[in-house]
Amino acid sequence: MTTQIAPFAKTPKALNDITAQAQKGYQDLAALGRVNAEAAVKSSAILVKGTEDLSRQVAAYTQASFEKAVATSQSLLSVKSPRDLFALQSAFAQQSVQSLIAENARLSHQSARIVQEAFAPIAARLEATAATVAKPLAA
């Protein structure tokens, strides 16, 4: 009967090994989750700061455009002929459209840069997480 029990004598050690591996795996997974959460917070902070900067720039552009419109309106009141009126109005409209197109292009590029910077911490964590998760599969 002792010969039948002998194979089970190793079971507690094997069970302890499995338990230790499971605990280490859980700790590794918890650490991974913590670092991933930190990356998400960092990404959000970058996005918030970038959005605030964009909002300030849009407000400044809007104010400058309004001031130009007011100045042009005052100039329109002092023209001497319809020809001067149309020339001034046409120049203002052309400049406004060109300015708007340039500002939209600049803001679009800046927005893309902000999104790219904000996603960088998450992308790095995705790569690290995939490598970490793939290790046990490869072993």
C-alpha positions in Angstrom: 0.0 0.0 0.0 2.9 2.4 0.6 3.9 1.9 -3.0 0.6 3.3 -4.1 1.0 6.3 -1.8 4.5 7.1 -3.0 3.4 8.8 -6.2 1.1 11.1 -4.2 4.0 12.1 -1.9 5.1 14.6 -4.6 1.6 16.1 -4.9 1.9 18.7 -2.2 5.1 20.0 -3.6 3.7 20.1 -7.1 0.6 21.8 -5.7 2.8 24.3 -3.9 4.7 25.0 -7.2 1.4 25.5 -9.1 0.1 27.8 -6.3 3.4 29.8 -6.3 3.2 30.1 -10.1 -0.4 31.2 -9.9 0.4 33.8 -7.3 3.3 35.2 -9.3 1.1 35.3 -12.4 -1.5 37.2 -10.5 1.1 39.6 -9.1 2.5 40.1 -12.6 -1.0 40.7 -14.0 -1.8 43.2 -11.3 1.4 45.0 -11.9 0.7 45.0 -15.7 -2.8 46.4 -15.0 -1.4 49.1 -12.7 1.2 50.2 -15.3 -1.5 50.2 -18.1 -3.7 52.4 -15.9 -0.9 54.8 -15.4 -0.4 55.0 -19.2 -4.1 55.7 -19.6 -3.9 58.5 -17.1 -0.8 60.0 -18.8 -2.5 59.7 -22.2 -5.6 61.5 -20.8 -3.5 64.3 -19.4 -1.8 64.8 -22.7 -5.1 64.9 -24.5 -6.6 67.4 -22.0 -3.6 69.7 -22.1 -3.7 69.6 -25.9 -7.4 70.3 -26.1 -6.9 73.3 -23.7 -4.2 74.7 -25.9 -6.3 74.3 -29.0 -9.2 76.0 -27.3 -7.0 79.0 -26.4 -5.8 79.2 -29.9 -9.3 79.1 -31.4 -10.4 81.8 -29.0 -7.4 84.0 -29.9 -8.1 83.5 -33.6 -11.8 84.3 -33.2 -11.0 87.5 -31.3 -8.5 88.6 -33.9 -10.9 87.9 -36.7 -13.6 89.8 -34.9 -11.3 92.8 -34.4 -10.4 92.7 -38.1 -14.1 92.6 -39.0 -14.8 95.6 -36.7 -11.9 97.6 -38.2 -13.1 96.8 -41.7 -16.7 97.8 -40.8 -15.4 101.1 -39.6 -13.4 101.6 -42.8 -16.5 100.7 -44.9 -18.4 103.6 -43.2 -15.7 106.1 -44.4 -15.5 105.1 -48.1 -16.1 107.8 -50.7 -17.5 105.7 -53.6 -19.3 102.4 -54.2 -16.2 101.2 -56.1 -14.0 101.7 -52.9 -16.7 100.0 -50.9 -16.7 96.9 -53.1 -12.9 96.8 -53.3 -12.6 97.0 -49.5 -15.3 94.4 -48.9 -13.8 92.1 -51.5 -10.3 92.4 -50.0 -11.7 91.7 -46.6 -13.6 88.6 -47.7 -10.7 87.2 -49.6 -8.3 87.8 -46.7 -10.8 86.2 -44.3 -11.3 83.1 -46.3 -7.5 82.7 -46.8 -6.9 83.2 -43.1 -9.7 80.7 -42.2 -8.2 78.0 -44.5 -4.7 78.5 -43.2 -5.9 78.4 -39.5 -8.0 75.3 -40.1 -5.0 73.5 -41.7 -2.8 74.6 -38.8 -5.3 73.4 -36.2 -5.8 70.1 -38.1 -2.1 69.4 -38.0 -1.8 70.3 -34.4 -4.8 68.2 -33.5 -3.3 65.2 -35.3 0.0 65.7 -33.4 -1.9 65.9 -30.1 -3.7 62.7 -30.8 -0.5 61.0 -31.8 1.2 62.2 -28.6 -1.7 61.1 -26.5 -1.9 57.6 -28.0 1.9 57.0 -27.6 1.7 55.8 -24.0 -1.2 53.5 -24.7 0.6 52.1 -27.8 3.7 51.4 -25.8 1.6 49.6 -23.2 -0.2 47.6 -25.8 3.1 46.4 -27.2 4.4 45.6 -23.7 1.2 43.8 -22.7 1.2 41.7 -25.9 4.8 40.7 -25.2 4.0 39.9 -21.6 0.9 37.9 -22.4 2.7 36.1 -25.3 5.6 34.9 -23.1 3.7 32.1 -21.4 2.2 31.0 -24.7 5.6 30.7 -26.3 7.1 28.8 -23.3 
